[in-house]
Amino acid sequence: MEKRIYDFLDKTVGRKVKCIRTSDNYYTIKSENGTVILYFNHFVDTDRIALFRSPYICTMVSGFFGIDEQESTKYIKYWFGDVHGLNKVKDILKFIPSHGK
């Protein structure tokens, strides 16, 4: 099932993303087609990060594959991490232009 979900995400969401600053230390990661993949907040003073899933993409995967949203969230998280080489939560900071790639 993992391969089918990953293929679906590759084709439906795509692998190219952009990070948009929505307000002070709040960011949205979207695919080129505009699908929101996740949101995050970078607490600069403590260097902590809070990640939030996109309800839209989780519901889409859940409905298409007949799995619950928790399971779809897990697949999306691992797909995104695998595609972009993310090993730790802090690796998400590479998408912020000022942090570089």
Buried (B, 14 or more C-beta within 10 A) or exposed (E): EEEEBBEBBEEBBBEEBEBEEEEEBBBBBBBEEEBBBBBBBBEEEEEEBEEEBBEEBBEBBBEEBEBEBEBBBBBBBBBBBEBBEBEEEEEBBBBBEEEEE
